[in-house]
Amino acid sequence: MDKTIRKKGKVMEEIYETIKKVSIKIKDVLMYEDTDYTSHTNATGDTQLALDVRCDKLIEKEFSKLKCVQKIISEEKDEALHVNENGRYIIGYDPLDGSSLVDVNLSVGSIFGIYEGGIDGKNLASSVYVVFGPRVELVIAQDDVKLYRLQKDGTFGFVKNVKLNEKGKHNAPGGTQKHWSSEHKKMVDDIFKDGYRLRYSGGMVPDLHQILLKGGGLFSYPATSDVPKGKLRMVFEVFPFAFVFEKAGGKAIDGINRLLDRSPSHPHDTSPCFFGSLKEIEKVKAVYE
Ligand code: AFP
């Protein structure tokens, strides 16, 4: 094997090991620490939970130790944090997505996009997400998509490769319904008329994880009259999952264009997004194009 490829593989392993290590710490924080709000808002204007800040700090501490990391950009920070000028990768992450679900004891997750050469969709080298539910599961998308699960001995054991079917059975329609466009509403109604079942918790990580592991379906967070550019952030949420869905054999679009062809002008920019298996994305395109 080529020396550069071998080196790249080693460096990626180091990043994955760091995410595994920090995930175990986050699991403990979620289990035992309080769910109070802080008096601060993040760059998107969400009031931060003490848990958001705790998880962000844990991730910052671990990634700051890695030579291969040039900078980290967190959903919870206004500015990027420079780690090592000569580092190869930029890590864009959401430390605790769906954190408002912790106080009702629903699943939440952490999302990591590993970028090489800038935070454009095309520069994603790999993406990882972690689901904190009854169990802790970790998914790594690089050349393919692999599922791991935390075991009794504190290590993540490989479970299986994840592949989407051409058509699924689940529909996860995000956004406030009264703010949907009439076309979007009709599309969602038609999908249900086709026999799809509703699966939506309000946590992007478990909702997309369910679609991936149950073979397919559609997750949408469209442009709405209250959030015309969508709610979900490209760098920390949308691109990493678009990468996972494509590597699993599905597609991810903003309604018309491939999400991974998008370039945010600011790290906290949002985009409407649709993730699904091939048949469902065809349905979206038929409405939006
Ligand atoms: P929080 O992190 O503020 O709980 O938001 C979660 C989230 O960003 C994402 O995980 C969900 O898919 C989406 O918001 C849900 O938004 P709606 O409640 O508007 O459907």
Residues whose N, C-alpha, C, O or C-beta is under 5 A from the ligand:
A	BS01	AFP	L96 D97 G98 S99 S100 L101 G174 G175 T176 G202 G203 M204 V205
